[in-house]
Amino acid sequence: MKILFGVQGTGNGHISRSRELVRKLKEDGHDVEVIISGRKEEELREIEVFAPYRVLKGFTLVTRRGRMSYMETMFQLDFVRLMSDVFTLDLAGVDLVITDFEPVTSMAARMKGIVSIGFGHQYAFPYHVPVARGSLFEKYTLLNFAPARYNAGLHWDHFNQPIFPPVIPETLYKAVRPKEDPKKILVYLPFEEIDDIEEFLRPFYNFRCFIYGKVTEDRDDGHLSFRAYSREGFLRDLMESSGVVCNAGFELPGEALHLGKKLLLRPLDGQIEQESNALAMVQLGYGMSMHKLDGGVFREWLASPSGTPLNYGRTVNYIAEWVASKRWDDLKVFTDASWREHCGKGWCA
């Protein structure tokens, strides 16, 4: 099939999981063209697998000091440019549009009558999964930012719904896992200011904290190690750490659960998806959450037991098989198969 694949570029999680599915679809012989929106091209990293790709402006969500800023988000929206990109997007010969929460490809598919599949965590929310209390505007935005005709939703548990397990990077299956350091903590809080993170972690000198996020260059300051973006370095630190402190996105917590790292989530205020993720994490008993950089909660979490690896299966294989089958109404057949593989690895929800 000829597939147009839209990737939301504002979060590294979208790029990470889309990278895995695009690679698999290409391996299976599909002709895949990629649209990335929401971030400037010079800010994108490790996207070679997407070629041929194009970068469009799209729609970027703005945050300030750990909170969503809906007002600034609306001010920065170039609606004329957005709609121009939608109307001029060439879908000639395209058999299927897959969108990972990317609005240009989502809207273009709807306007031009092309079958579309929503791929990603956001597409689990039309089903019965934990959802935090939030405004009607927040819930509407979550469900309608980039809707699709069919949903390949992802979550850490199936909740007895037709959703898939998380997509785990191929690297984490192939890599020899290093010995875990019980005193090493990975910290990824890109929505927080570095000064605030440093003040939060400074008292815990018995632990070595490796901090990613708004860091431009590597530097070490006592027990705090600041690291600029490097996917290779990040995955190495993830595998060596005993625990992860991060915002309540989806991909990194899924990778941590796969490896058996204990988790402390700090959801982005005013972002219903992240608040729902924190709720689900606690309900499942997989981790803890805090709604500010709280030293007391962090101390309690440090003393908590280590995690158990959940060893998720190769989810992209089942999604790619579902895509190729064109049996898009038979979603449950493929989601059930993906969870059976997961159970076969010795763990079941």
N, C-alpha and C positions, 0 to 999 in steps of 0.2 A: 504493500500500500504506500501511497504518497501521504506522508503525515506532516502537518505543521504543528510544531511543539512550542508552546509559550511558556517562558520561565519568568517568574517574579524575581527580579534581581536584588530587591532590597534586603533580603536575608540570605546568609550563607547556607542555611538549611534547605531553602528551595533549590539552590544551585547544586548542593550535595546530592539530594535525592534524585533530581532531574538528570544529573550527570549519569547516574547508574541506569536509569530507565532508557535514556537516549542511547547509551552504549549498547544495551541489550537489544533494543529495537533495530539498530544498525547491524548488529551481529546476525540478527534473524533475517536480514535482507530487505528491510523496509527503507524507503527513500525518505529521510527525515531532514527537514529544514527547521531551524530554531529561531525564534524571536525572543529576545531578552529585553525587559523594560524595568524601569524603576530605579536604575543606577547608571551613572556615567560609565562609558566603556573603559576609561582608564582606571576605574576603581574595581573592575572585575578581575578575578584571579582564577587561574586553572580552569579555563572554559574551552580549551582546545578541542575537547571531544564534541562540542556543540557545532563545530564547523561543518557546513556553512551556516553562519548565524548573522543576524542583524540586531542592532541595539536601538531601541526606541525609547522616547522619554517616559511614556506611560504615566504611572501614578505612584508617587512616593509618600509614605506615611512619615510624619515628622514627630520626633520625641524630644522631650526636655527633662533632664535629670530624673530618669526613671518613670516618666509619665507620658502618655499619648497627648499630643497637642492637636486636637481636631481643628482648631481655628487656623493654626499655621499650615496644617495639611490642606485645608481648603484654599488658603491664600496662594499657595505654591502651585495649585492645580492649573495647568494650561489646558482648559477644556477644548478650545478650538484646535490645538495641536493634537490632543487625544483623539478627537473625532475625525480629524483629517487622516491620522494614521489608521483608524478603523476603516474608513471608507475607501482608502487607497490601497489597503492590504490585498495583494493579489492571491486569490484562492483558486485560480484556474487549475484544474486537474487534481486538487487536493481531495483525498478520500475521507480524511479524518483530521480533526483538530484535537490535540491534547493540550490542556492548559493547567499549569501548576500555579494557580491563583494569579494568572496574568490576564489583565483586563482587555487588552487590545485584541488578542486572538479569541477570547471568550465572546466579546461583542461582535466581532466580525463573523464568527461562525453562526451566531444567532441571526444576524441581519441577512446573511447570504445562504442560509438554509443548509449548512454543512453540519454533519453529525459531530458532536463534541463530547469529550470525556474530561472530567475534572479529576486531576491526580494530585493527591497530597493530603495532609492532615485536615485542612479546612473542609474537605469534602466528606469527613466523617460526621460533621455536625448536623446534617439533615436527618441523621439517625438518632436513636435513643442512646446518647452518651452523656456523661456528666457535663453540665453547662452551668457556669456561675451566674449569679444574679447580675443583671446589667440593664442598661436602658434599651428601649425598643430600637433606637437608632443604632446602637452597637450590635444588636442581634441581627438587624436587617442588613447592616454593612457586611457582617461576617458571612451571611448566606447569599448575598447578592453582589459582592465585589467583583467576582469573576465566575458566574454560574455556568454550568454545563448540563447537557441533556442526561448524561450518565455520570455516576460518581465512583471513582476508585479511591475511597477514603482510607486513611491510615490511622491506626491508634496503637497504644501500648498493650491493649487488651481488646478482645472482640466484643465484649459486652452483649453477647448473643445477637449481634447485628452483622449484616453483610459488609464488613470492612476488613481491610488487610492489616497484617502486622507492619511494623516500621520497615523502611528500606535502609539496610545497613551497607555502608561503603564496602566495596569488594576488598579494599585494603585490609579491613578488620577481619576478614575471613582468611586471607592469605598470610598475614603477618604472624611471625612467631611472637607470642605475647611475652614481653619481658617480665621479670619478677616485680611484683607490686611493692611499692614503698609505702608502709603504713603512715608515714609522716608527710607524704606528698599530697597536696591538694591542688586540683586544677580549678581556676577561677575564670569564668567567661561571663562578664557583665557589660556588654557593649552599650547598654542604655544608661549606665551610670558614669559619673565623672571619675577620672583616675584618682583625684585627690580624696574623694569620698571613699573609694575602695581602699586606698592606702590607710586612711584613718581607721576604717573598719577592721582591717586585718593586722595592723601594727601590734596590738597587744598579744597576739597569739604566736609568740616567738618559738614555741616548741614544734611548730609545724612549718614546712616549706611550702609556700604558696606560689604557684606559677600563674601569672595574671595575663590574660589576653583581653582584647577589646580596643579601647581607644589608645593603643600604644603604638608609637611610630618607630621606636628602635629598642633593641634589647638592652637591658641594664639590670644589675643585681644590687639590691639594697638590703643587706642583712638576710633575713629569712624570706624576703619578698623578691621574686624574680619576675620582671616585666618582660613580655615577649611580643614582638611585632608579628603580624600575621604570617604564618607558614603552615600550610596544611600538613606537611610532613612532620614538622616539629610539634604541632598541636596534637596530632594523633599519637605521637610517641609519648608526650606528656600525659595524654588521656590514658593510655595503656599502663603507664607506670604509676599513676596516682591511685590512691585508695578511695578518694571521693571527689565529687564535682559540685561546685557552687556555680549556678548559672541562672540566667533568666528562664522563664517558663515557656520557651519555644518548644519545638517538638523533636527535631532531629538529634541534637546533642543529648538530651535526656534518653532518647531511644538507644543511641550508641552506648551511653553509659550503662543502661539497663542490660543491654546485650552482653557487656563485658563484666557485669556484676559490681559496678561502682555504686557506692551509696550517694544519694542525691539530696541537695538542698536547693530549692527553687525560689527565686525572687521574681514574681510575675510583674510585668510592666503594668503600672497603674492605668486604669481606663481602657485596657485592651482585653476584651472579653475572652478572646481565644487563650491568652496566657493565663488569665485568672481561672478559666475552666481547666486548663492543663494542670495547674497547681492543685485544684480541687480533686481532679482525677488521680493525681499522683498520691495524694494523702489517702483518698478512699481505697485505692488499691493496696496501700501499705508499702509502696515502693520507695517513699522518700518523705521529706519534710518540706515545709514552705515558710517563708517569712515575707511580710508585706513592707518591710523596710530593711536597711542594712542593720540588722539587730545582733549585737554581740552576744546577748544572752541565748538566743536561739542557735547561733553558730556554735557556741560552747556546748550546748546540749547535743547538737548534731555530731560534733566531733567525738563525743563519748558514746554515740550510738553504735550498734553492731555493723559490721561490714555487710555488703550486699551479696546476693547470689546471682551468678550469670544466668540470664534468661535465654541466651543462645537462639535468637531469632533466625529463621530460615532465609532463603534467597527469595524474598518477596517479589522482586522484579521479574523473576521467571514466570510466576503465576499471573502477574499483571500483563506481561507481554503475550502470554498464551491466550489470555482473555481478549486482549486487543485483536490479535490475529484471527481468533475464532469468529469474530463478528457476532457472537452470541451475547450481546451486551445486556440483554434482559436476564441472562442466566448467571448473574454476578455471584450469587451465593455458592454455586458449584465451585468456583475458583477461590473464593475467600475461605470456604471450608477446607479446601485442599491445602491452602497455605498454612492454616492453623494446625492441620493434622501433621504436617512436616515439623512444625514447631513442637508439638506434643511428642513426636517421635524422637526429638532430641533430649527427652527426659524431663520436660517441664510443660505443664498445662495450666492455663488460667482457671 
